[in-house]
Amino acid sequence: MRKPNDVTLKDAISKMLDVYRLRRKFDETSILSIWPEIMGTAIANRTKQIYIHERRLFLRIESSVIKNELIMVRQGIIQKLNEHAGSEVITEMVFL
């Protein structure tokens, strides 16, 4: 039997992330960890550096052909990553 003030673990963690202002960093970390799954192993293996700074996703890709393909579908990638996070975490992609 649940007490009236019981909270689910999901709600408690979500509230903790909001109270301590960790939500954005948590979402950024989840995007970085999901990159190989969303983009596939071929692109993930050629991604040498990936990080997020001020809502920009910075990527260093070793293959110029893959880099050009990613530039062409940049908006779709941003949309997929933001859908995964559940909020707008990334607004721009920068290729190094």
N, C-alpha and C positions, 0 to 999 in steps of 0.2 A: 504494500500500500504506500502510495506516494504522499508525502507531506505537501501542503500548499506552497511552501517556499523552496521546494526541490527544483533544481535546474539541471538540465542535461549537460553532459560533458562538452558537447559541441558549443552550446550557448555560453558556457562558462569560459571556454578558451577564447571564443569570439569576443566576449566582453573584456577579457583580460588584454587581448591584443589592442582593443580600442582604448582602454583606460591608460595603458602604458605607451600608447602611440607607436605600436609596433606593426600595425596592419600593413602599411605600405612596404616596409622592409620584408615582411613575411610574404607578401604577394610577389615582390621582386625575386626573392629567393626561390619561390615555387616556379616562377617562369623560367629561371635559369636551369632548374633541375629538370623541367619538362621539355627543354629544347630538343634533345635527341629523339624523344618520342614523337613530337609534333613534326619535326623536319625530316626525320629518318636518319639512319645510320650513315649513309653516304655523305650527307651534308654535315652531320654532327662530327664525323671523323675529320673533315676538312676545316672545321671551325677551330682556330687556334686560340682565340681569345674572345670572351663574351662577358660583358658586364653592363649594368644599368647605372646611369648617373643622371639625376634631374629629369626623370621620365624619358630618357633617351636610351635606346638599346644600342650599344656599341659592339660591333662584330669585326673580327679579323679573320677573313677567309683566305686560305692559301691558293685556291683555284680562281683564276680570273673569270673563267666561263661560269662557274657556279655563282660567283659574286654578281655578274651581270644578270643572270636569271633571277636571283633574289631581289635585285634592284627593281626589276620589272614587276614583281608580285609583292612588293613591300607592304602595301596597304592590306592585302589579304593576310599576310603573316601577322601584322600588328593586330588585326581584328581577331584572329585565332588565339593569339597569346592573351589578349585582354578578355576574351570570352572564358578562357581557362581560369584566369584570376578572378573573374566575376566583377571587375571594375576596370576603369581606365588607368592602367599602370604605365603603359607605354604610349607615347604620342608620336615618336619619331625613331627611325632606324638610321644609324650612321655606320658606314663601312670604312674601316681603317685600312 
